[in-house]
Amino acid sequence: MANDLTVAVLGPGGVGGLLAALLSRAGHRVICLAGDETARALRDNGIRVRSGRFGDFTAPVETDTVLREPVDACLVTVKHTALDTSLDRLPAQVLGDGLVVPFLNGVEHPAALRARHRPDRVAPAVIRVESTRVAPGVVEHDSPFAEIDLTGDAVPRERLDVLAAALGAAGPTVAVLDDETAVLWAKMSFLAPLALLTTRYGVPLGDVRTHRREELTALVTETAAISRACGGPGDPDRALARYDAFPAGMKSSMQRDAEAGRPLELDAIGGALLRAAERHGVAAPVTARVVRELTDLTGHRAAPARTGEPGGRTPE
């Protein structure tokens, strides 16, 4: 990959739109892959960003409904619920040697992507940011930070370093980390209790940590045990301390999706957690109950563990 990259962005929403605009502003060629309506809006107006951290600006991008040429990397920033259908926009034979960089919640998506693309070109990423698409091509970045961890055990380190340098020069803080399992489970360990409980009770984090403290502590403890069994980090006290430090009004993305009537990532988060617990023989009664109650409340289901799933360190 050269200094000036060609980067595709599959799903230019809150996260993808922000990264696409920042990369374009930094001088890279950006191709956003989306449906007809969004593609037209971005083609005509570019991506408009409102951000206290990066300023207010508009960046031009190219658009298409499907990738038609090789790129250095494709950032996959759709919701997990839309992953299967969205990947039709990213033909493996067209992408070729390009990196596939998923910014998705959960731990099972890298295996799904490696089944369709070169395993040594799938580079999972984790992003910490609050960024919302308020209209096609209009992004509001609310957090004073945008932090990315880039990983991929089988990906050549120089490929990761070049992409990280481009992303970092565009604005976000970027780190390249060696242990893919640890990176993904660190995010999962923090996200799952927050997402499940705020969505289950329809209240922000402050109410959960005050009025549902015992349940939060139990869920954090179970999640940490599952993470450790999978080869990831697991420190429940640290997780609780992080929750206590966040603003009381914080909501999870799953909760916001529920409030807006959008599909929930219940299977990618709660379902994946329970499947990992079953594979490794870790008891998770609180997690199972909360996921079951969310299924009853919302109609969204988490799939059961699949017989014969691998149980090693690699996230499924």
N, C-alpha and C positions, 0 to 999 in steps of 0.2 A: 504494500500500500504506500502510495506517495504521500507527500505532505498535504496536498490538496486532494481530498477524498471525494468519491461519489458514494453517497449514503442513501439508501432507501429507508423509508419509515412506514411500516405497516400499521395503520391505525393512528392517524394524526389527531388524537384527542388531547386531553389535558397534559399528559406526560409526553406523548409522541409529538404533539404540536409544539410544545415548548422546546424540546430537543431539536426538532427540525428547524425551527426559527433561529435558535442560537447557532446551530451549525451553518446555516445559510448566511447569517450575518457575519460569521467568521471567515467566509469565503469558500466554503465547500459546496459542491453541487448536491442538492437534495431532491429526491424524487419521493413524493408522498403517494402511497397506495391506499385508495379508499373507494367508496361507492361513487356513483355518478354525481350525485348532488354535492357531496363534500369535495370531490375532485374539481368540479366546476368552480365552486366558491374559492378554493385555494388558488386555482389557476388564474382567476380573475382578480382576486384581491390580495393574494399572499396570505401570510399568517400574521395576525395582529396580536402582540403580546402586551399585557399590562402587568408590570412587575416592579415591586419596590426594590428588589435585589438587582435586576438586570435592566431596569428602565422600561419605558414604553416605546415600542418600535414595531415596524412592519417589515417582514422579510419575504422576498419572493421565493417560491419553490416551484419545481415542476411537479406535475401530477399525472397519474394514470390509474386505471382500475386493475391492472396486472403488471407485474414486472416483465419488461420486454428486452432487457439488456443486462449484462453482468454489472455488479456493483461491488465496491470494496466491503461493504457491510450492510445488512438490513436490520434495523432496530424493530423488534416486534413488540408493539405497545398496545395491543388490543387486550380486552378483558379475557380471562380464561374461558368464559362461557362462549366467546366468539372465535376461539382459536381455530377449531377444526375447519369452519367455513372460510375464515380469513386466509388460511394457508393456501387456498386455491389461487390467491393473488400472487403467490411466491413460488413459481415452478422451480424445482430443484435443478433441472437441466439448464435453466436460464441463469440462475444465481451462480452456479459453478463453484468457484473457489472462494466466493465471498463469505464473510462471517455472518452467522445468524445469531442475533443478540436479543434474547427475550427478556423483557422487563415485566415479568408476570408474577402474580402471587402464587404461593404454593411451592411444591418441591417435585412434582411429577412431570411437569412440562418438558424438561430437557430430554427425557427419554422419548417422548412423543416426537419432538423435533429431530432427534438423532435417527429416528426410524424413517424420516423423509429426506433428511439432508446429511451431508458428510459429518460423521460424529466428531471429527477433529476440527470442525469449523463452527460448532455450536458453543457459544460463549455466553452463559447466563449472566445476567446483571441484576443488581438490586439497587433501587433508587429510593432515597428519602426526600420527599418533596410534597408540598400541597399545591397542586396545579389543576385547574378545572377548565374544560372546554365549555364556554357559555353560549357559543353558536359556532357553526362551521367556520373554521379559520380564525376564531377569536378565543384566546387563552388568557385566563387570569392566574398568575402565579402569586400565591398569598404568603408562602413561607419565606423567611429570611435566609433560607438555605436550599441547596439542591445538591445532594451528595450521592455519588454512584460508587458501588463496588462492582468491579468487573472480574470475572473468573472464567474457568474452563480448564479442567485438568488436562485434557488432551489437546488443547489448542496451543500452537507454537507461541511462546512468550512474546516474541517480537511482534506478532500480529496483535496481541492484546495491548502491548505498549503503544503501538502506533495509534490505535483507536482511542486509547485512554488519553494520549497526548492531545488528539484533536478535540475530544469532548472537554478536556480540562481547559484548553485554550479558549474554548467557546464560552466558558462560564462556570459550569458545575465543578465541584470538588470531586476528583476521581482517584480511586485507589485500585490497583490490580492486586488481587489476593489469590493465594495458591490453592487453598483447600475449598473446592467447589461445594462439597457437602456442608462444611462449616458455614460458608457464606449463606447458603440457602436456608439452612435450619436456624441460623441466627435470626433471619427475618421472620421465618415461620413461627419461631418460639415467641416472638414479640407480637406478631400480627394476630395469631389465632385466638388467644384469649380476648383481646380487644375487639376483634371483629365479631366473634360469636356472642359475647355478652352484651355489647352495645346494641347489636341487632336483635337479639332475643328479647330484650326489655325495652327497646326503643328509647334509650336514654343516652346522654353523652358520658364520657369517661368519668367525670367527676361523680356522677350519681352511682356508677358501678363501683368505683373504689371506696365510696363511703357507705352505701346501703347494701352492696352485694360483696362486701370485702371477703367474707369467708368463701363464697363461691369463686370469686376471682383468684384467691390464693390457691384453692384446690385445682382450678383449671390450669393455672400457671405451673403448679407442681407437676401435674400430669404431663403437660406439654414439654417441660424440661426433661422429664424422664424419657419420653419418646425420642426427643432430640438426641439425648446421650446414647440411647440404644442404636440410633441410626448413624452415629459417628459425629454428631454435631455438638455444639455447646449446650450446657444446661445448668443455669444458675438462677433458680426462682427468686432469690432475694434481690438479685440485680434487676431482674425483670420488674418486680414490684416497685423497686426504687425508681425505675424509669417511668412507670405509669404515674407515680406520685409527683414526678417533676413536670408532667405535661399539663397544659391548660385544662381546667375543669370542663370547658365546653367542647373539647375535642370529640369528633365523631369519626367512626371508621368508614372506609369507602363502602364496605358491605352495607352498613346502616344507611348511608346516603342512597345506595342503589335501592334498598328496600323502600325507603321513603318516596323515591321517584317511580316505583313500580317497575324497575329494571330487573333483568335476570340477576340472580345472586351467585357468587362464587362459593356457594356452600360446599359443593363437592370438592373443589380445588383446595379448600382450606380445611373444613371440618371432616369431609370424607377422606382426604389424604392423611389427615392426622390419625383417624381411626384405622385406616388400612395399615399404616406404619406400626401402630400399636399392636395390631393383631399379628403382623409378621414377626414382630420381636417379642411377643408375649408380655407386653406391658399393660397393666390394668389401667383403664381410662373410663371409669363409670360416670364421672361428671361430664366429660367431653361427650360421651355417648348420649347422655340424657339431654344435654343442651342441643346437640345436633338433631336429636329426635324431636324435641319441642319446636325447633326452628322449622323442621320439615312439616310438622303439623300446622304451624302458624302461617307459613308462606307457600306451601305446596311444592317448594323446591326440594329435591332429594339428593342425598349423598349416597353414591354407589357403595355396595358392600365390598369387602376385600375380595380380590380375585384369586382363586385357587392357582397356585403355582407362581405367584408373583415373586420376583427375586427379593431377597432380604438383605443384601449386602449394603456397603456404605454408599454406593452411588444413588443419588436421589432418583426416584422413579418418575 
